[in-house]
Amino acid sequence: MIEQKSNEEAERLSEAIGLACMRWQEATESFDETFGKLHGLNSAERRCLSVIMRAPQPANAVAKAIGLAPPSVTALIDRLSARGLVHRISDPSDRRRVLVAPSEMAVKVGMEAYGPIQEAGMQMLRQFSEAEKQVVLRFIRQAIEMQERELERLLQQDKG
């Protein structure tokens, strides 16, 4: 009886985590969409900026990361460049290669919107032990891998 109750509790906890993840995804999506509306950015433009905020990238890497064909990404980068949000730079390790980088204005706008979330997240993490943070990090990394596998599965269905 105790084992059955323990299994039921574990199942309820797993379900609660799953529902919390769904709510977190929805809240994040709502925030991102609102940010986009405020700054006149569509989903692909927001995702492009997100990719290059981590590090300048070649256009083909941006295309792959956001799931668009290279010609579409070139047009997207041209639009963002015309708005002063991105610029093209030479790759320091290969001057023949061009990278897309965020402008100072894009970094400023991004930090105004996402900086408070980053700060609140850091504050929230201070309540966790190092061991708990390792579990959270492992969960998030595995969740990202799972989501990417499932995306690939859907994309394969779309092709078939």
C-alpha positions as CSV (number, residue, x, y, z in Angstrom):
1,M,0.0,0.0,0.0
2,I,2.8,2.4,0.9
3,E,4.5,1.7,-2.4
4,Q,1.3,2.3,-4.4
5,K,0.8,5.6,-2.6
6,S,4.5,6.5,-3.3
7,N,4.0,5.7,-7.0
8,E,0.8,7.8,-7.1
9,E,2.6,10.7,-5.5
10,A,5.5,10.4,-7.9
11,E,3.1,10.3,-10.8
12,R,1.3,13.4,-9.5
13,L,4.6,15.2,-9.1
14,S,5.6,14.3,-12.6
15,E,2.3,15.6,-14.0
16,A,2.6,18.8,-12.0
17,I,6.1,19.4,-13.5
18,G,4.7,18.7,-17.0
19,L,1.9,21.2,-16.5
20,A,4.3,23.8,-15.0
21,C,6.6,23.4,-18.0
22,M,3.6,24.0,-20.3
23,R,2.6,27.1,-18.4
24,W,6.2,28.3,-18.5
25,Q,6.4,27.8,-22.2
26,E,3.1,29.7,-22.7
27,A,4.2,32.6,-20.4
28,T,7.5,32.8,-22.3
29,E,5.7,32.8,-25.7
30,S,3.3,35.5,-24.5
31,F,6.2,37.6,-23.3
32,D,8.2,37.1,-26.5
33,E,5.1,37.9,-28.7
34,T,4.4,41.1,-26.7
35,F,8.0,42.1,-27.0
36,G,7.8,41.6,-30.8
37,K,4.6,43.6,-31.1
38,L,6.1,46.5,-29.1
39,H,9.1,46.5,-31.4
40,G,7.5,45.6,-34.7
41,L,9.3,42.2,-34.9
42,N,7.8,39.0,-36.2
43,S,8.6,35.6,-34.8
44,A,11.4,34.9,-37.3
45,E,13.0,38.3,-36.6
46,R,12.9,37.7,-32.9
47,R,14.4,34.3,-33.2
48,C,17.2,35.6,-35.5
49,L,18.0,38.3,-32.9
50,S,18.0,35.6,-30.1
51,V,20.4,33.4,-32.1
52,I,22.9,36.2,-32.8
53,M,22.7,37.6,-29.2
54,R,24.5,34.5,-28.1
55,A,27.3,35.1,-30.6
56,P,27.6,36.5,-34.1
57,Q,26.7,33.8,-36.7
58,P,26.9,33.2,-40.4
59,A,23.6,33.6,-42.2
60,N,23.3,29.9,-43.0
61,A,23.6,29.1,-39.3
62,V,20.8,31.5,-38.5
63,A,18.7,29.9,-41.3
64,K,19.2,26.5,-39.8
65,A,18.5,27.7,-36.2
66,I,15.3,29.4,-37.1
67,G,14.1,26.9,-39.8
68,L,14.1,29.2,-42.8
69,A,15.6,28.8,-46.2
70,P,18.8,30.8,-46.7
71,P,17.3,33.3,-49.2
72,S,14.5,34.1,-46.7
73,V,17.0,34.7,-44.0
74,T,19.0,37.0,-46.2
75,A,15.9,39.1,-46.7
76,L,15.2,39.0,-43.0
77,I,18.7,40.1,-42.2
78,D,18.4,42.9,-44.7
79,R,15.2,44.1,-43.0
80,L,16.8,44.0,-39.6
81,S,19.9,45.7,-40.9
82,A,17.8,48.5,-42.5
83,R,16.2,49.0,-39.0
84,G,19.6,49.3,-37.4
85,L,19.2,46.1,-35.4
86,V,21.9,43.9,-36.9
87,H,25.0,44.4,-39.0
88,R,27.3,42.2,-41.0
89,I,30.9,41.8,-39.8
90,S,33.9,39.9,-41.0
91,D,34.7,36.7,-39.2
92,P,37.9,37.4,-37.2
93,S,39.1,33.8,-37.9
94,D,38.3,33.9,-41.6
95,R,38.0,37.4,-43.2
96,R,36.3,35.9,-46.2
97,R,33.3,34.8,-44.1
98,V,30.6,37.2,-43.0
99,L,28.8,37.0,-39.7
100,V,25.6,38.6,-38.6
101,A,25.9,40.5,-35.3
102,P,23.4,42.5,-33.1
103,S,23.8,46.2,-33.1
104,E,24.2,48.2,-29.9
105,M,20.6,49.3,-30.3
106,A,19.4,45.6,-30.4
107,V,21.4,44.8,-27.4
108,K,20.0,47.8,-25.5
109,V,16.4,47.0,-26.4
110,G,16.9,43.3,-25.6
111,M,18.5,44.1,-22.2
112,E,15.6,46.5,-21.4
113,A,13.1,43.8,-21.9
114,Y,15.0,40.6,-21.0
115,G,17.5,42.0,-18.4
116,P,14.9,42.1,-15.6
117,I,14.0,38.5,-16.3
118,Q,17.6,37.5,-16.2
119,E,18.1,39.3,-12.9
120,A,14.9,37.8,-11.4
121,G,16.1,34.4,-12.6
122,M,19.5,34.8,-10.9
123,Q,17.7,35.9,-7.7
124,M,15.4,32.9,-7.9
125,L,18.4,30.5,-8.4
126,R,20.1,31.8,-5.2
127,Q,17.6,29.9,-3.2
128,F,18.8,26.5,-4.6
129,S,21.8,24.5,-3.5
130,E,24.5,23.8,-6.1
131,A,23.3,20.2,-6.3
132,E,19.7,21.4,-7.0
133,K,21.0,23.8,-9.7
134,Q,22.8,20.8,-11.3
135,V,19.5,18.9,-11.4
136,V,17.6,21.9,-12.9
137,L,20.3,22.4,-15.5
138,R,20.3,18.7,-16.4
139,F,16.5,18.8,-16.7
140,I,16.5,21.9,-18.9
141,R,19.2,20.5,-21.2
142,Q,17.4,17.2,-21.6
143,A,14.1,19.1,-22.2
144,I,15.7,21.1,-25.0
145,E,17.1,18.0,-26.6
146,M,13.7,16.3,-26.4
147,Q,11.9,19.3,-27.8
148,E,14.4,19.5,-30.7
149,R,14.0,15.7,-31.5
150,E,10.2,16.2,-31.5
151,L,10.5,19.2,-33.8
152,E,12.6,17.2,-36.2
153,R,10.0,14.4,-36.1
154,L,7.3,16.9,-37.0
155,L,9.4,18.4,-39.8
156,Q,9.9,14.9,-41.2
157,Q,6.2,14.3,-41.1
158,D,5.6,17.6,-42.9
159,K,8.0,16.4,-45.7
160,G,6.3,13.0,-46.0
